Amino acid sequence: MFQNAQPLSAETHRNLRFRNLPDYSFARDLLYAPITYTEILEAAKIYPIVFPKEGMPIVLLGAEGKNQFVDDNGQWTTRYMPAHVARYPFILGHTERKGEMVVMVDVDAPHFKTDEGQRLFEEDGAPTQVVEQVKQFLGAYQEESGKSQRLTARLLEAGILEERALQRKQGGEQRTVLRQFYVVNQEKFDALPDETILAWRKDGTLRLVYAHLMSLSNLRQLKG
């Protein structure tokens, strides 16, 4: 999605104006999106939640080249949109200083190609309320992302994930339309010791597992 992300600065972007457009054409080719642990219960009602080999849980958005949740008019067609998509055209990026992050903007986004909208900086270079709100949103998302990655790592360490591929029948033959994602092996999960389940209940891992398992029925809805 982020084609030309630049660190946001008053010097470079003093006159930039932002308009919150309800057009998600930029995500038309997005086949999956990371999801945080605070989103999983809502997301599980709509999307399949699966796991990469490492990193955050992901929601699957399409099986073959097209995000099926963005229509021809660029509208998001379901009631819940992943925060990864909702934050566009803003994102946090790393600086040369270890552990330091900065707000970045995709300057090619249509949200900025306008003389209308809200300014990002005052005349004196001070950030406007728009930028402050963006910083709060991105900061909270980054924190939740870190916890989500740690929860996924617990599943990997426990050895209960197995690789899957999504197949569809075409012309009487099975054809793989999506590969290299991981799901929880139900038998291995059920065999975990009680102390692990108790610890996972306390730290949120168990909620992630149950939301993931419930969401797998949504795989049937992916077009391909």
VEXFI-916295 format. One record per residue (C-alpha): residue number from 0; residue in one letter; chain; x, y, z. Coordinates in steps of 0.5 Angstrom, whole numbers, plus 500, padded with zeros to 3 digits. Layout:
<gutors>
<nr=NUM | rest=A | kette=A | east=X | north=Y | up=Z>
...
</gutors>
This chain:
<gutors>
<nr=0 | rest=M | kette=A | east=500 | north=500 | up=500>
<nr=1 | rest=F | kette=A | east=505 | north=505 | up=502>
<nr=2 | rest=Q | kette=A | east=509 | north=507 | up=495>
<nr=3 | rest=N | kette=A | east=513 | north=513 | up=497>
<nr=4 | rest=A | kette=A | east=513 | north=514 | up=505>
<nr=5 | rest=Q | kette=A | east=517 | north=520 | up=507>
<nr=6 | rest=P | kette=A | east=519 | north=522 | up=514>
<nr=7 | rest=L | kette=A | east=513 | north=527 | up=516>
<nr=8 | rest=S | kette=A | east=517 | north=534 | up=517>
<nr=9 | rest=A | kette=A | east=515 | north=541 | up=518>
<nr=10 | rest=E | kette=A | east=521 | north=543 | up=513>
<nr=11 | rest=T | kette=A | east=518 | north=539 | up=507>
<nr=12 | rest=H | kette=A | east=511 | north=538 | up=508>
<nr=13 | rest=R | kette=A | east=509 | north=545 | up=511>
<nr=14 | rest=N | kette=A | east=504 | north=546 | up=506>
<nr=15 | rest=L | kette=A | east=501 | north=539 | up=506>
<nr=16 | rest=R | kette=A | east=493 | north=538 | up=507>
<nr=17 | rest=F | kette=A | east=490 | north=532 | up=509>
<nr=18 | rest=R | kette=A | east=483 | north=530 | up=507>
<nr=19 | rest=N | kette=A | east=480 | north=523 | up=510>
<nr=20 | rest=L | kette=A | east=477 | north=520 | up=503>
<nr=21 | rest=P | kette=A | east=473 | north=514 | up=504>
<nr=22 | rest=D | kette=A | east=476 | north=511 | up=498>
<nr=23 | rest=Y | kette=A | east=480 | north=504 | up=499>
<nr=24 | rest=S | kette=A | east=482 | north=503 | up=492>
<nr=25 | rest=F | kette=A | east=490 | north=503 | up=495>
<nr=26 | rest=A | kette=A | east=488 | north=497 | up=498>
<nr=27 | rest=R | kette=A | east=485 | north=493 | up=492>
<nr=28 | rest=D | kette=A | east=491 | north=488 | up=491>
<nr=29 | rest=L | kette=A | east=492 | north=487 | up=499>
<nr=30 | rest=L | kette=A | east=491 | north=480 | up=500>
<nr=31 | rest=Y | kette=A | east=492 | north=480 | up=507>
<nr=32 | rest=A | kette=A | east=493 | north=485 | up=513>
<nr=33 | rest=P | kette=A | east=497 | north=484 | up=520>
<nr=34 | rest=I | kette=A | east=492 | north=484 | up=526>
<nr=35 | rest=T | kette=A | east=493 | north=486 | up=533>
<nr=36 | rest=Y | kette=A | east=490 | north=482 | up=539>
<nr=37 | rest=T | kette=A | east=485 | north=488 | up=541>
<nr=38 | rest=E | kette=A | east=482 | north=487 | up=534>
<nr=39 | rest=I | kette=A | east=482 | north=479 | up=533>
<nr=40 | rest=L | kette=A | east=475 | north=478 | up=536>
<nr=41 | rest=E | kette=A | east=471 | north=483 | up=531>
<nr=42 | rest=A | kette=A | east=476 | north=481 | up=526>
<nr=43 | rest=A | kette=A | east=474 | north=473 | up=527>
<nr=44 | rest=K | kette=A | east=467 | north=475 | up=525>
<nr=45 | rest=I | kette=A | east=469 | north=477 | up=518>
<nr=46 | rest=Y | kette=A | east=476 | north=474 | up=516>
<nr=47 | rest=P | kette=A | east=480 | north=468 | up=516>
<nr=48 | rest=I | kette=A | east=485 | north=469 | up=522>
<nr=49 | rest=V | kette=A | east=492 | north=465 | up=520>
<nr=50 | rest=F | kette=A | east=499 | north=466 | up=522>
<nr=51 | rest=P | kette=A | east=505 | north=467 | up=518>
<nr=52 | rest=K | kette=A | east=512 | north=464 | up=520>
<nr=53 | rest=E | kette=A | east=513 | north=469 | up=525>
<nr=54 | rest=G | kette=A | east=510 | north=476 | up=526>
<nr=55 | rest=M | kette=A | east=503 | north=478 | up=528>
<nr=56 | rest=P | kette=A | east=497 | north=474 | up=526>
<nr=57 | rest=I | kette=A | east=494 | north=476 | up=519>
<nr=58 | rest=V | kette=A | east=487 | north=476 | up=516>
<nr=59 | rest=L | kette=A | east=486 | north=474 | up=509>
<nr=60 | rest=L | kette=A | east=483 | north=479 | up=504>
<nr=61 | rest=G | kette=A | east=483 | north=475 | up=498>
<nr=62 | rest=A | kette=A | east=486 | north=469 | up=495>
<nr=63 | rest=E | kette=A | east=488 | north=471 | up=488>
<nr=64 | rest=G | kette=A | east=491 | north=477 | up=486>
<nr=65 | rest=K | kette=A | east=485 | north=482 | up=489>
<nr=66 | rest=N | kette=A | east=482 | north=484 | up=495>
<nr=67 | rest=Q | kette=A | east=475 | north=482 | up=495>
<nr=68 | rest=F | kette=A | east=473 | north=487 | up=501>
<nr=69 | rest=V | kette=A | east=474 | north=493 | up=496>
<nr=70 | rest=D | kette=A | east=469 | north=494 | up=491>
<nr=71 | rest=D | kette=A | east=469 | north=497 | up=484>
<nr=72 | rest=N | kette=A | east=468 | north=504 | up=487>
<nr=73 | rest=G | kette=A | east=474 | north=503 | up=492>
<nr=74 | rest=Q | kette=A | east=469 | north=502 | up=498>
<nr=75 | rest=W | kette=A | east=470 | north=497 | up=504>
<nr=76 | rest=T | kette=A | east=465 | north=492 | up=504>
<nr=77 | rest=T | kette=A | east=465 | north=490 | up=511>
<nr=78 | rest=R | kette=A | east=463 | north=493 | up=517>
<nr=79 | rest=Y | kette=A | east=470 | north=492 | up=520>
<nr=80 | rest=M | kette=A | east=476 | north=494 | up=517>
<nr=81 | rest=P | kette=A | east=483 | north=492 | up=520>
<nr=82 | rest=A | kette=A | east=487 | north=498 | up=523>
<nr=83 | rest=H | kette=A | east=493 | north=497 | up=518>
<nr=84 | rest=V | kette=A | east=489 | north=499 | up=513>
<nr=85 | rest=A | kette=A | east=485 | north=505 | up=517>
<nr=86 | rest=R | kette=A | east=492 | north=508 | up=519>
<nr=87 | rest=Y | kette=A | east=494 | north=509 | up=511>
<nr=88 | rest=P | kette=A | east=497 | north=514 | up=509>
<nr=89 | rest=F | kette=A | east=500 | north=514 | up=516>
<nr=90 | rest=I | kette=A | east=505 | north=509 | up=518>
<nr=91 | rest=L | kette=A | east=511 | north=509 | up=523>
<nr=92 | rest=G | kette=A | east=518 | north=508 | up=521>
<nr=93 | rest=H | kette=A | east=525 | north=507 | up=524>
<nr=94 | rest=T | kette=A | east=530 | north=512 | up=525>
<nr=95 | rest=E | kette=A | east=538 | north=511 | up=525>
<nr=96 | rest=R | kette=A | east=537 | north=511 | up=532>
<nr=97 | rest=K | kette=A | east=536 | north=505 | up=535>
<nr=98 | rest=G | kette=A | east=529 | north=504 | up=538>
<nr=99 | rest=E | kette=A | east=526 | north=511 | up=535>
<nr=100 | rest=M | kette=A | east=521 | north=511 | up=531>
<nr=101 | rest=V | kette=A | east=518 | north=517 | up=527>
<nr=102 | rest=V | kette=A | east=511 | north=519 | up=523>
<nr=103 | rest=M | kette=A | east=512 | north=517 | up=516>
<nr=104 | rest=V | kette=A | east=507 | north=519 | up=510>
<nr=105 | rest=D | kette=A | east=505 | north=516 | up=503>
<nr=106 | rest=V | kette=A | east=506 | north=523 | up=499>
<nr=107 | rest=D | kette=A | east=503 | north=520 | up=493>
<nr=108 | rest=A | kette=A | east=496 | north=518 | up=497>
<nr=109 | rest=P | kette=A | east=490 | north=521 | up=494>
<nr=110 | rest=H | kette=A | east=489 | north=524 | up=501>
<nr=111 | rest=F | kette=A | east=494 | north=529 | up=500>
<nr=112 | rest=K | kette=A | east=493 | north=531 | up=493>
<nr=113 | rest=T | kette=A | east=488 | north=537 | up=494>
<nr=114 | rest=D | kette=A | east=488 | north=544 | up=496>
<nr=115 | rest=E | kette=A | east=483 | north=542 | up=501>
<nr=116 | rest=G | kette=A | east=483 | north=539 | up=507>
<nr=117 | rest=Q | kette=A | east=486 | north=540 | up=514>
<nr=118 | rest=R | kette=A | east=493 | north=542 | up=515>
<nr=119 | rest=L | kette=A | east=498 | north=538 | up=518>
<nr=120 | rest=F | kette=A | east=503 | north=544 | up=520>
<nr=121 | rest=E | kette=A | east=501 | north=551 | up=523>
<nr=122 | rest=E | kette=A | east=505 | north=557 | up=519>
<nr=123 | rest=D | kette=A | east=510 | north=557 | up=525>
<nr=124 | rest=G | kette=A | east=512 | north=549 | up=523>
<nr=125 | rest=A | kette=A | east=508 | north=547 | up=530>
<nr=126 | rest=P | kette=A | east=504 | north=540 | up=528>
<nr=127 | rest=T | kette=A | east=497 | north=541 | up=528>
<nr=128 | rest=Q | kette=A | east=492 | north=537 | up=532>
<nr=129 | rest=V | kette=A | east=491 | north=532 | up=526>
<nr=130 | rest=V | kette=A | east=498 | north=530 | up=527>
<nr=131 | rest=E | kette=A | east=498 | north=529 | up=534>
<nr=132 | rest=Q | kette=A | east=492 | north=525 | up=533>
<nr=133 | rest=V | kette=A | east=495 | north=521 | up=528>
<nr=134 | rest=K | kette=A | east=501 | north=520 | up=533>
<nr=135 | rest=Q | kette=A | east=497 | north=517 | up=538>
<nr=136 | rest=F | kette=A | east=493 | north=512 | up=534>
<nr=137 | rest=L | kette=A | east=500 | north=510 | up=531>
<nr=138 | rest=G | kette=A | east=503 | north=509 | up=538>
<nr=139 | rest=A | kette=A | east=498 | north=505 | up=540>
<nr=140 | rest=Y | kette=A | east=498 | north=501 | up=534>
<nr=141 | rest=Q | kette=A | east=505 | north=500 | up=535>
<nr=142 | rest=E | kette=A | east=505 | north=498 | up=542>
<nr=143 | rest=E | kette=A | east=499 | north=493 | up=540>
<nr=144 | rest=S | kette=A | east=503 | north=490 | up=535>
<nr=145 | rest=G | kette=A | east=509 | north=488 | up=539>
<nr=146 | rest=K | kette=A | east=504 | north=484 | up=544>
<nr=147 | rest=S | kette=A | east=501 | north=481 | up=538>
<nr=148 | rest=Q | kette=A | east=508 | north=478 | up=535>
<nr=149 | rest=R | kette=A | east=509 | north=476 | up=542>
<nr=150 | rest=L | kette=A | east=503 | north=472 | up=543>
<nr=151 | rest=T | kette=A | east=504 | north=469 | up=536>
<nr=152 | rest=A | kette=A | east=511 | north=467 | up=538>
<nr=153 | rest=R | kette=A | east=508 | north=463 | up=544>
<nr=154 | rest=L | kette=A | east=504 | north=459 | up=539>
<nr=155 | rest=L | kette=A | east=510 | north=457 | up=535>
<nr=156 | rest=E | kette=A | east=514 | north=456 | up=541>
<nr=157 | rest=A | kette=A | east=509 | north=451 | up=543>
<nr=158 | rest=G | kette=A | east=509 | north=447 | up=537>
<nr=159 | rest=I | kette=A | east=502 | north=447 | up=535>
<nr=160 | rest=L | kette=A | east=502 | north=451 | up=529>
<nr=161 | rest=E | kette=A | east=502 | north=447 | up=522>
<nr=162 | rest=E | kette=A | east=503 | north=450 | up=515>
<nr=163 | rest=R | kette=A | east=497 | north=450 | up=510>
<nr=164 | rest=A | kette=A | east=495 | north=451 | up=503>
<nr=165 | rest=L | kette=A | east=488 | north=454 | up=501>
<nr=166 | rest=Q | kette=A | east=486 | north=450 | up=495>
<nr=167 | rest=R | kette=A | east=480 | north=450 | up=490>
<nr=168 | rest=K | kette=A | east=477 | north=446 | up=485>
<nr=169 | rest=Q | kette=A | east=477 | north=448 | up=478>
<nr=170 | rest=G | kette=A | east=476 | north=443 | up=472>
<nr=171 | rest=G | kette=A | east=475 | north=437 | up=476>
<nr=172 | rest=E | kette=A | east=482 | north=438 | up=479>
<nr=173 | rest=Q | kette=A | east=485 | north=441 | up=485>
<nr=174 | rest=R | kette=A | east=489 | north=448 | up=485>
<nr=175 | rest=T | kette=A | east=493 | north=451 | up=490>
<nr=176 | rest=V | kette=A | east=491 | north=459 | up=491>
<nr=177 | rest=L | kette=A | east=494 | north=461 | up=497>
<nr=178 | rest=R | kette=A | east=500 | north=458 | up=501>
<nr=179 | rest=Q | kette=A | east=505 | north=458 | up=506>
<nr=180 | rest=F | kette=A | east=500 | north=460 | up=512>
<nr=181 | rest=Y | kette=A | east=500 | north=457 | up=519>
<nr=182 | rest=V | kette=A | east=494 | north=454 | up=523>
<nr=183 | rest=V | kette=A | east=493 | north=451 | up=530>
<nr=184 | rest=N | kette=A | east=493 | north=444 | up=530>
<nr=185 | rest=Q | kette=A | east=487 | north=442 | up=534>
<nr=186 | rest=E | kette=A | east=490 | north=436 | up=537>
<nr=187 | rest=K | kette=A | east=496 | north=439 | up=539>
<nr=188 | rest=F | kette=A | east=493 | north=445 | up=542>
<nr=189 | rest=D | kette=A | east=488 | north=440 | up=546>
<nr=190 | rest=A | kette=A | east=494 | north=436 | up=549>
<nr=191 | rest=L | kette=A | east=497 | north=442 | up=552>
<nr=192 | rest=P | kette=A | east=498 | north=442 | up=559>
<nr=193 | rest=D | kette=A | east=494 | north=445 | up=564>
<nr=194 | rest=E | kette=A | east=499 | north=450 | up=566>
<nr=195 | rest=T | kette=A | east=500 | north=453 | up=559>
<nr=196 | rest=I | kette=A | east=493 | north=454 | up=558>
<nr=197 | rest=L | kette=A | east=492 | north=457 | up=565>
<nr=198 | rest=A | kette=A | east=498 | north=462 | up=563>
<nr=199 | rest=W | kette=A | east=495 | north=463 | up=556>
<nr=200 | rest=R | kette=A | east=488 | north=465 | up=559>
<nr=201 | rest=K | kette=A | east=492 | north=470 | up=563>
<nr=202 | rest=D | kette=A | east=496 | north=473 | up=558>
<nr=203 | rest=G | kette=A | east=491 | north=473 | up=552>
<nr=204 | rest=T | kette=A | east=494 | north=468 | up=548>
<nr=205 | rest=L | kette=A | east=488 | north=463 | up=549>
<nr=206 | rest=R | kette=A | east=483 | north=469 | up=546>
<nr=207 | rest=L | kette=A | east=488 | north=469 | up=540>
<nr=208 | rest=V | kette=A | east=487 | north=462 | up=539>
<nr=209 | rest=Y | kette=A | east=480 | north=461 | up=540>
<nr=210 | rest=A | kette=A | east=478 | north=467 | up=535>
<nr=211 | rest=H | kette=A | east=483 | north=464 | up=530>
<nr=212 | rest=L | kette=A | east=480 | north=457 | up=530>
<nr=213 | rest=M | kette=A | east=473 | north=460 | up=530>
<nr=214 | rest=S | kette=A | east=475 | north=465 | up=524>
<nr=215 | rest=L | kette=A | east=477 | north=459 | up=520>
<nr=216 | rest=S | kette=A | east=470 | north=458 | up=517>
<nr=217 | rest=N | kette=A | east=471 | north=464 | up=514>
<nr=218 | rest=L | kette=A | east=476 | north=461 | up=509>
<nr=219 | rest=R | kette=A | east=470 | north=458 | up=505>
<nr=220 | rest=Q | kette=A | east=468 | north=465 | up=503>
<nr=221 | rest=L | kette=A | east=475 | north=467 | up=500>
<nr=222 | rest=K | kette=A | east=474 | north=467 | up=492>
<nr=223 | rest=G | kette=A | east=479 | north=463 | up=488>
</gutors>
